[in-house]
Amino acid sequence: MAVELVIPAGVAPGTTLATCPVPWPHGRAEQFAAGRRAAASALAAAGSADRIVPRDPDGRPRFPRGYAGSISHTDHLAVAVVAAGAEAVGVDIETAAIKPRTAAFVLRERERRTLLPPAGAYTPRELFAAKEAAFKALNGIGGLGDFLFWRIELDQSDGALTASYRGEPVPVWVRTEADLSFAVAIRR
């Protein structure tokens, strides 16, 4: 995959991104290892001396103190985003086409009407990635109850996309490169 991802415009300065190809046979072990290599590279670029990202008991990556981060992967590419001093980060990359039935389930009627063409400029895949990234950034907040990513609400104001769940907002930046949609959410 010859896609070169860059941090979307408007993301806070000091946010770093790294990618790593997933080697053959592109299985879960290779995806996990590629994600950890991407995380180590993003931490190095952010200035962290600690570049090991173990897995918490719930499966989430545990980034070093002072560095919030997130990892995502497809079968062929892993990406990690790190933001020094942030409360939480979420990243998602998607290559699959989002079918209309899935979009109808994941996106609320208002989101489909205002954010998808003709009224909006986003694709279903971009909005799916936005909700996944927001889920990761919001998932550490206590007291949210049964938290399912499709219940996140997306809204756009002055060109900025914001995700929220039970009144907790997080800005989301989305970008598409070739056949890949990429979303970053950062809680400060």
KABELHU-V584136 format. One record per pair of residues at least 12 apart in sequence whose ideal C-beta (glycine too) atoms are under 10 Angstrom apart, sorted by sequence separation. I is the first residue (numbers start at 1). GAP is how many residues later the second one is. D is the distance in Angstrom with one decimal. If there is no record, write none. Layout:
I/GAP/D
I/GAP/D
//
This chain:
5/12/6.2
22/12/4.4
39/12/7.7
40/12/7.3
51/12/9.9
52/12/7.9
69/12/6.3
70/12/8.3
79/12/6.0
100/12/9.7
112/12/8.4
115/12/6.0
135/12/7.4
152/12/7.0
153/12/7.1
160/12/8.6
161/12/7.2
172/12/7.1
173/12/7.8
5/13/9.1
20/13/8.5
21/13/6.6
22/13/8.5
39/13/8.8
40/13/7.0
50/13/8.8
51/13/8.0
68/13/9.0
69/13/4.1
70/13/9.1
79/13/8.8
103/13/7.8
111/13/9.8
135/13/8.2
136/13/8.7
152/13/5.0
153/13/9.5
160/13/8.5
161/13/6.3
171/13/9.0
172/13/4.6
173/13/8.3
5/14/5.6
20/14/4.4
37/14/9.7
39/14/4.4
50/14/4.0
53/14/9.5
68/14/7.1
69/14/7.3
79/14/5.4
135/14/3.7
138/14/7.2
149/14/9.5
151/14/6.5
152/14/9.7
155/14/8.8
171/14/6.8
172/14/8.7
4/15/7.9
19/15/8.8
20/15/7.4
22/15/9.9
36/15/9.3
38/15/9.5
48/15/8.3
49/15/8.2
50/15/8.3
67/15/5.3
68/15/5.3
69/15/9.6
78/15/8.5
107/15/9.7
112/15/8.7
115/15/9.1
134/15/7.5
135/15/8.9
137/15/10.0
151/15/8.8
170/15/4.8
171/15/6.7
3/16/8.2
20/16/8.6
21/16/9.5
22/16/9.8
36/16/8.1
37/16/9.8
48/16/5.4
50/16/9.3
51/16/9.8
53/16/7.1
67/16/7.5
68/16/8.0
77/16/6.7
111/16/6.6
133/16/9.4
135/16/9.3
149/16/8.9
152/16/9.7
153/16/9.4
156/16/9.9
170/16/7.2
171/16/8.6
20/17/4.5
21/17/9.6
36/17/5.6
46/17/9.7
48/17/9.5
50/17/8.1
63/17/9.1
67/17/5.5
68/17/7.8
69/17/8.7
107/17/6.9
131/17/9.8
132/17/5.9
135/17/6.2
148/17/9.3
170/17/5.2
171/17/8.9
1/18/9.2
19/18/9.5
20/18/4.2
35/18/8.4
36/18/9.0
46/18/9.6
48/18/7.6
53/18/7.5
64/18/9.3
66/18/6.3
67/18/8.1
68/18/4.1
70/18/8.0
71/18/9.7
72/18/8.6
73/18/10.0
77/18/8.3
106/18/8.0
131/18/5.0
132/18/9.7
134/18/5.1
147/18/6.8
152/18/8.9
154/18/7.5
169/18/8.9
170/18/9.2
2/19/10.0
18/19/8.1
19/19/5.7
20/19/8.9
36/19/9.1
47/19/9.6
48/19/5.2
61/19/8.3
63/19/6.8
66/19/6.6
67/19/8.2
68/19/6.3
69/19/9.2
70/19/4.5
72/19/4.9
73/19/9.8
74/19/5.8
76/19/8.0
111/19/9.8
130/19/10.0
131/19/6.5
133/19/9.7
134/19/9.4
147/19/8.7
168/19/8.4
1/20/6.9
18/20/4.6
20/20/9.0
43/20/7.2
46/20/9.3
47/20/8.7
63/20/9.7
64/20/10.0
66/20/9.6
68/20/5.2
69/20/5.4
70/20/5.0
71/20/7.0
72/20/4.8
73/20/7.1
74/20/7.5
75/20/8.0
103/20/9.4
104/20/9.4
107/20/5.8
111/20/9.2
131/20/9.0
132/20/9.1
134/20/7.8
145/20/9.7
152/20/9.4
154/20/9.9
163/20/9.3
1/21/8.9
17/21/8.5
18/21/7.4
20/21/7.1
42/21/9.3
43/21/6.8
46/21/5.9
48/21/9.3
68/21/4.5
69/21/9.7
70/21/4.2
71/21/9.9
72/21/4.9
74/21/4.9
103/21/4.1
106/21/7.6
107/21/8.0
128/21/9.0
131/21/4.9
144/21/6.3
145/21/7.8
18/22/7.9
19/22/8.2
20/22/9.9
39/22/6.4
46/22/10.0
67/22/9.0
68/22/9.4
69/22/8.3
70/22/8.2
71/22/10.0
72/22/8.5
74/22/8.4
102/22/7.5
103/22/9.0
106/22/5.8
128/22/9.0
130/22/8.4
131/22/9.1
144/22/5.9
161/22/8.7
163/22/6.3
18/23/3.5
19/23/9.1
32/23/8.5
46/23/8.4
63/23/9.9
102/23/9.9
131/23/6.8
143/23/8.3
162/23/9.4
17/24/9.0
18/24/4.0
39/24/7.3
43/24/6.1
100/24/7.9
103/24/7.8
107/24/8.2
130/24/6.0
141/24/8.2
144/24/7.3
161/24/9.2
16/25/8.3
17/25/6.1
18/25/8.5
36/25/7.8
42/25/8.8
63/25/9.9
98/25/7.7
99/25/8.2
103/25/7.7
106/25/6.5
138/25/7.4
141/25/8.8
143/25/9.4
16/26/4.7
18/26/8.1
35/26/7.6
43/26/7.1
63/26/8.3
97/26/9.1
98/26/3.8
102/26/7.6
106/26/9.6
137/26/8.0
138/26/8.4
139/26/9.5
15/27/9.1
16/27/7.8
18/27/6.4
42/27/6.5
53/27/8.0
97/27/8.1
98/27/4.9
127/27/6.2
134/27/9.2
138/27/5.5
141/27/5.7
16/28/8.4
17/28/8.0
18/28/9.5
39/28/9.7
42/28/9.5
97/28/6.6
98/28/9.0
134/28/8.8
135/28/8.3
138/28/9.1
16/29/4.0
17/29/9.9
32/29/9.8
42/29/8.9
53/29/9.5
94/29/9.8
96/29/7.2
98/29/8.1
134/29/3.3
141/29/9.5
15/30/9.8
16/30/4.5
39/30/6.1
94/30/9.7
95/30/8.2
98/30/5.2
133/30/7.9
134/30/8.1
135/30/8.2
138/30/5.9
14/31/9.9
15/31/8.1
16/31/8.7
38/31/9.8
39/31/8.7
94/31/5.2
98/31/9.3
130/31/6.1
132/31/10.0
134/31/7.6
137/31/9.6
138/31/9.0
14/32/7.0
16/32/9.5
39/32/5.5
94/32/8.1
96/32/8.7
122/32/8.5
130/32/9.7
131/32/6.6
138/32/5.8
14/33/8.8
38/33/6.6
94/33/10.0
130/33/6.3
137/33/4.9
152/33/9.6
38/34/9.2
48/34/7.5
94/34/6.0
120/34/9.8
122/34/8.4
127/34/8.6
131/34/9.8
134/34/9.7
136/34/9.7
137/34/9.2
35/35/9.8
36/35/7.6
38/35/8.2
45/35/9.9
46/35/9.7
47/35/9.5
94/35/4.6
121/35/8.9
126/35/9.0
134/35/9.2
135/35/9.6
137/35/8.2
35/36/4.1
46/36/4.6
48/36/7.7
92/36/8.0
93/36/6.8
94/36/9.8
120/36/7.0
127/36/9.8
134/36/5.3
34/37/9.2
35/37/7.6
42/37/8.6
43/37/8.1
45/37/7.5
46/37/7.7
47/37/6.9
92/37/4.4
133/37/8.6
134/37/9.1
35/38/5.2
42/38/4.3
44/38/9.3
46/38/5.2
91/38/8.9
92/38/7.7
94/38/7.5
121/38/9.3
134/38/5.5
32/39/9.0
34/39/6.3
38/39/8.9
39/39/8.5
41/39/7.2
42/39/6.3
43/39/5.5
46/39/9.8
90/39/9.9
92/39/8.2
93/39/9.1
115/39/6.2
122/39/7.7
133/39/5.9
31/40/9.5
38/40/4.7
39/40/9.4
40/40/8.1
42/40/4.2
90/40/9.4
92/40/3.7
93/40/9.3
114/40/9.0
115/40/8.3
130/40/10.0
132/40/9.9
133/40/8.6
31/41/9.8
32/41/8.2
37/41/7.3
38/41/5.8
39/41/4.0
41/41/9.3
42/41/9.5
43/41/9.4
90/41/9.6
91/41/8.6
92/41/4.4
111/41/9.8
114/41/8.1
115/41/6.2
120/41/9.8
131/41/8.4
133/41/8.3
31/42/4.6
34/42/9.1
35/42/9.9
36/42/8.3
38/42/3.9
39/42/9.1
40/42/10.0
90/42/7.3
91/42/5.6
92/42/8.8
106/42/10.0
108/42/8.7
111/42/7.4
114/42/7.1
130/42/4.6
30/43/9.2
31/43/8.2
34/43/7.7
35/43/4.2
37/43/8.6
38/43/9.1
39/43/7.3
90/43/3.9
92/43/8.3
106/43/7.9
107/43/7.9
108/43/9.0
110/43/8.3
111/43/5.2
129/43/8.8
130/43/8.6
31/44/7.3
34/44/3.7
35/44/8.0
36/44/8.3
38/44/9.8
89/44/8.5
90/44/5.9
92/44/7.2
106/44/4.5
108/44/9.5
110/44/9.1
111/44/8.1
130/44/5.3
28/45/9.6
30/45/9.0
31/45/9.1
33/45/8.4
34/45/9.3
35/45/6.5
90/45/6.5
91/45/6.9
105/45/6.6
106/45/9.7
108/45/6.7
110/45/8.5
111/45/9.4
127/45/9.4
129/45/6.5
30/46/9.7
31/46/9.3
32/46/8.6
34/46/9.6
90/46/3.0
91/46/8.8
106/46/9.3
107/46/9.9
108/46/8.1
115/46/8.0
126/46/9.7
129/46/9.4
141/46/8.3
26/47/9.7
31/47/6.3
42/47/9.8
89/47/7.3
90/47/3.5
107/47/7.7
127/47/7.8
129/47/9.0
136/47/9.7
137/47/8.7
138/47/7.7
140/47/8.4
26/48/8.9
27/48/8.7
30/48/9.0
88/48/7.5
89/48/6.0
90/48/7.4
102/48/9.5
126/48/4.7
136/48/9.8
137/48/3.9
26/49/4.6
42/49/9.7
88/49/4.6
90/49/7.7
125/49/9.5
126/49/8.3
133/49/8.7
134/49/7.9
136/49/7.0
137/49/6.5
138/49/7.2
25/50/9.7
26/50/6.2
87/50/8.3
88/50/7.3
90/50/9.8
126/50/6.2
133/50/4.0
134/50/9.8
135/50/8.3
137/50/5.1
16/51/9.3
20/51/9.9
22/51/6.2
26/51/9.9
86/51/8.7
88/51/7.7
123/51/9.1
125/51/7.7
129/51/9.2
130/51/8.7
132/51/6.9
133/51/5.8
134/51/4.5
22/52/7.5
24/52/9.5
81/52/8.9
88/52/5.2
122/52/6.7
129/52/4.6
130/52/9.9
131/52/8.2
133/52/4.2
15/53/9.7
16/53/8.9
18/53/9.9
20/53/8.7
22/53/6.3
23/53/9.3
38/53/9.8
87/53/7.8
88/53/8.0
121/53/9.7
123/53/7.1
128/53/7.7
129/53/6.6
130/53/4.5
132/53/9.0
133/53/9.1
134/53/9.4
15/54/9.8
19/54/9.6
22/54/5.3
83/54/9.9
87/54/9.0
122/54/9.2
125/54/9.3
127/54/8.9
129/54/3.8
130/54/9.2
131/54/9.3
21/55/6.5
22/55/6.2
81/55/9.9
125/55/8.9
126/55/4.7
128/55/8.6
129/55/9.4
130/55/7.4
21/56/6.1
22/56/5.8
125/56/4.5
126/56/8.6
127/56/8.7
129/56/9.9
20/57/7.6
21/57/7.7
72/57/8.6
92/57/9.5
124/57/9.3
126/57/7.0
19/58/6.0
20/58/4.8
123/58/6.9
125/58/9.7
19/59/6.7
20/59/7.9
90/59/9.8
122/59/9.2
18/60/8.9
19/60/5.0
20/60/8.1
72/60/7.6
18/61/7.3
19/61/8.0
72/61/7.9
17/62/6.6
18/62/5.4
70/62/9.9
17/63/7.2
18/63/8.3
70/63/7.4
16/64/8.5
17/64/5.1
18/64/8.1
72/64/8.1
16/65/7.1
17/65/8.0
71/65/9.0
15/66/6.4
16/66/5.0
70/66/5.0
15/67/7.1
16/67/7.8
69/67/9.9
70/67/7.4
14/68/9.1
15/68/4.6
16/68/8.3
14/69/6.7
15/69/8.2
68/69/8.4
70/69/9.9
11/70/8.4
13/70/9.7
14/70/5.5
12/71/6.3
14/71/7.6
15/71/7.9
5/72/8.3
11/72/8.2
12/72/9.5
14/72/9.0
68/72/9.1
1/73/7.9
3/73/9.4
12/73/9.1
90/73/8.9
1/74/9.3
3/74/7.0
5/74/6.1
7/74/7.5
12/74/7.5
15/74/7.9
17/74/8.1
19/74/9.0
1/75/4.7
61/75/9.7
1/76/5.1
3/76/9.9
5/76/9.5
7/76/9.9
60/76/8.2
60/79/7.6
60/80/8.2
90/80/7.6
92/80/9.7
58/81/9.3
89/81/9.7
88/82/8.0
90/82/8.2
92/82/9.5
94/82/9.5
97/82/9.1
87/83/9.4
95/83/9.2
96/83/9.6
98/83/9.2
93/84/9.4
95/84/5.8
94/85/9.7
95/85/5.3
96/85/9.5
5/86/9.8
94/86/7.1
95/86/7.8
93/87/5.8
94/87/4.8
5/88/7.7
93/88/7.0
94/88/8.0
92/89/8.2
93/89/5.1
94/89/8.1
3/90/9.2
92/90/7.5
93/90/8.0
91/91/7.6
92/91/5.0
3/92/9.4
91/92/7.0
92/92/8.4
90/93/7.8
91/93/5.3
92/93/8.6
1/94/8.5
90/94/7.2
91/94/7.8
89/95/7.2
90/95/4.1
91/95/9.5
89/96/7.1
90/96/7.8
88/97/8.1
89/97/5.3
90/97/8.4
88/98/7.5
89/98/7.6
87/99/8.4
88/99/4.4
86/100/5.2
87/100/4.3
88/100/9.1
79/101/9.3
81/101/9.4
83/101/8.8
86/101/6.4
87/101/6.2
81/102/9.9
86/102/5.6
77/103/7.4
79/103/7.1
81/103/5.5
83/103/5.2
85/103/7.8
76/104/9.6
81/104/9.4
83/104/9.1
74/105/10.0
77/105/10.0
79/105/9.5
81/105/8.2
83/105/8.2
74/106/7.3
72/110/8.5
72/111/8.9
72/112/9.8
70/114/8.1
70/115/8.3
70/116/9.2
68/118/7.6
68/119/7.8
68/120/9.4
10/149/8.9
10/150/7.4
10/151/9.9
15/158/9.6
12/159/9.2
11/160/8.7
10/161/8.2
11/161/9.9
12/161/9.7
11/162/5.2
10/163/5.7
19/163/9.9
8/164/9.3
9/164/7.4
11/164/9.7
8/165/3.7
17/165/9.0
7/166/7.9
8/166/6.7
9/166/8.0
8/167/4.3
17/167/8.0
7/168/8.6
8/168/9.9
6/169/7.7
15/169/7.4
5/170/7.8
6/171/8.2
15/171/6.8
5/172/6.0
12/172/9.7
3/173/10.0
4/173/7.2
11/173/5.8
3/174/4.9
4/174/9.4
8/174/7.3
10/174/9.8
11/174/9.8
12/174/6.1
2/175/10.0
3/175/5.0
5/175/7.6
7/175/9.4
8/175/8.2
11/175/6.8
1/176/9.9
2/176/7.8
3/176/7.9
6/176/9.1
8/176/6.2
12/176/7.2
1/177/8.1
3/177/5.3
5/177/5.7
7/177/7.0
1/178/8.6
1/179/7.6
3/179/8.9
//
